Structures are given as structure tokens and as C-alpha cells.
Amino acid sequence: MTTAVFLAAAIAVRNPFWPIGYEGKMEVISAEPVVAVATAAPVEDETATSAMLARSSNAVLPRHWIAARKSLRMGGTASVIDINAGTKRHCVMINGLAYGNGDLVSVNHDGRRFTWRVQGLTEGETVKLKRVRAKLLDKEENLKEMTK
């Protein structure tokens, strides 16, 4: 066997993506591409699946944040002007308490405590709340919240 034939046979079997000196399973390279098709699992109802996942893992999903946000009672806004300094501050009433820019707002909802930071409070009565954290309440806190 000549050297050229030996090299041609070795090149035909060596995958160019293998590192030099690779000792793994040798595969024959053909001119026709081979595609491995994996079948996907059947799609289940996403709402039922996400609800089951949320109950089993205590995960906080975007819909939990939305439901907790809806439980906030937004009141009116107020502006305070400091005549000496010439500054104007805005505040908003949330659940009967006044909050200004940068303040943290928390609410207990569905066994979790959700916390937002008040941002972008303006004269136009727009309030932006940025999500900060969601904490799973322990059983004692949850019981206390339910008996209120």
C-alpha cells in the first residue's frame, strides 16, 4: 500500500472538527449530509403547565407580579414646593400611604411579598414601579396575612 493511498483513506475518515490526536469513535464521512431529527414532546396547555410549576416550585412568574400590582390601591398625587430652595417634590398615595421617588412599596399577595421601587413620579400623575424582589412568606407570616 502506498503512502498516498493510506493518507487518502485516513483523510476520508477523519472529521475536520475533531482535534488532532482525537481517539474517539471513527465515522465514515459521506458526501450526503445526515440529519438527526429529534421529535418534540407533545405541547400541553401552557396555562395548566405554568400553574402546576408555580405551585410545585414556588416560582414567581410575571403573572404573579401583575396580580400583585393590581392589588395596590393607587390614590392621588401631591406636590410639595420648597420656596426657599426652589425645589418641587412629588408623592403618590399607595394603599393609604405617601411614597416619593426612590421609596420602596411592598404588598403581600398569594403567599409572597412583592416589593417595587417608585420611579418616574411626575406632575402628569404617572407612576412607574420597578420590580425589586419577591419573597416567599413563611407559614407564620402567611397565616398572619390571611387573618387580617
C-alpha positions in Angstrom: 0.0 0.0 0.0 1.4 3.4 -1.0 1.6 6.3 1.3 -0.8 8.4 -0.8 -3.5 5.8 -0.6 -3.0 5.5 3.1 -3.3 9.3 3.6 -6.3 9.4 1.3 -8.0 6.7 3.4 -7.2 8.5 6.7 -8.4 11.8 5.4 -11.7 10.3 4.3 -12.5 9.1 7.8 -11.1 12.0 9.9 -13.7 14.6 10.8 -12.2 18.1 10.4 -13.8 19.2 13.6 -12.0 16.6 15.7 -8.9 17.9 17.4 -5.6 16.4 16.2 -4.9 13.2 18.0 -8.6 12.5 18.8 -9.1 8.9 19.6 -12.9 8.8 19.7 -15.3 6.8 17.5 -14.3 6.9 13.8 -17.2 7.7 11.5 -17.3 7.5 7.7 -17.8 10.8 6.1 -20.1 10.7 3.2 -20.9 13.3 0.6 -24.6 13.2 1.5 -25.5 15.0 4.8 -27.1 13.0 7.6 -29.6 14.9 9.7 -30.7 13.5 13.1 -34.3 14.6 13.7 -35.5 14.7 17.3 -39.2 14.7 17.9 -40.6 17.3 20.3 -42.7 16.3 23.3 -46.4 17.0 22.7 -47.4 20.5 23.6 -49.5 20.7 26.7 -51.8 23.5 27.8 -49.3 26.3 28.8 -51.5 27.8 31.5 -52.0 24.5 33.2 -48.3 23.6 33.0 -47.2 27.0 34.3 -49.8 26.9 37.1 -48.6 23.4 38.1 -45.0 24.6 38.0 -45.8 27.7 40.1 -47.5 25.6 42.8 -44.8 22.9 42.9 -41.7 25.1 42.9 -42.9 28.3 44.4 -41.6 30.2 41.4 -42.6 33.8 40.9 -43.9 34.3 37.4 -44.7 37.5 35.6 -48.4 36.9 36.1 -47.8 36.9 39.9 -46.2 40.3 39.6 -49.2 41.6 37.6 -51.7 40.2 40.1 -49.8 41.7 43.0 -49.6 45.1 41.1 -53.3 45.1 40.7 -53.8 44.7 44.4 -52.2 48.1 45.0 -54.7 50.8 45.6 -53.3 53.9 43.8 -54.5 57.2 45.3 -54.0 60.8 44.2 -50.7 62.6 43.8 -49.4 65.6 45.6 -46.7 68.1 45.0 -44.6 69.9 47.7 -42.8 73.1 46.8 -39.9 74.3 48.9 -40.0 78.0 48.4 -36.5 78.6 49.9 -34.7 76.0 47.8 -37.0 76.4 44.8 -37.5 72.6 44.5 -40.6 70.7 43.9 -41.2 67.1 45.1 -44.0 64.8 44.1 -45.6 62.0 46.1 -48.3 59.4 45.4 -50.7 57.7 47.7 -50.5 53.9 47.5 -52.6 51.8 49.9 -53.2 54.9 52.0 -49.5 55.8 52.5 -47.5 58.5 50.7 -44.5 57.5 48.6 -41.9 59.6 46.7 -39.3 58.8 44.1 -37.0 56.1 45.2 -39.2 54.8 48.0 -39.9 51.1 48.3 -43.5 49.8 48.1 -44.4 46.3 49.4 -47.5 44.2 49.3 -48.3 40.7 50.5 -50.2 38.7 47.8 -50.8 35.0 47.4 -48.2 33.9 50.0 -45.5 36.2 48.7 -44.2 39.6 49.5 -43.7 41.8 46.4 -41.5 44.9 46.5 -41.2 47.7 43.9 -39.3 51.0 43.8 -41.2 54.1 42.9 -39.6 55.7 39.8 -40.6 58.4 37.4 -43.2 60.1 39.5 -44.3 63.2 37.6 -46.8 66.0 37.7 -48.8 64.2 35.0 -49.8 61.6 37.6 -47.8 58.9 36.0 -46.2 56.4 38.4 -43.6 53.9 37.4 -42.8 51.0 39.7 -39.7 49.0 39.1 -39.7 45.4 40.4 -37.1 44.8 43.1 -37.8 41.4 44.7 -40.4 38.8 45.5 -40.0 36.8 48.7 -41.9 33.6 49.6 -43.6 34.2 53.0 -43.1 31.5 55.7 -46.2 29.8 57.1 -46.5 32.1 60.2 -46.4 35.3 58.0 -48.8 33.9 55.6 -51.3 32.9 58.4 -50.9 36.4 59.9 -51.7 38.0 56.5 -54.8 35.8 56.0 -56.3 36.6 59.4 -56.1 40.4 58.8 
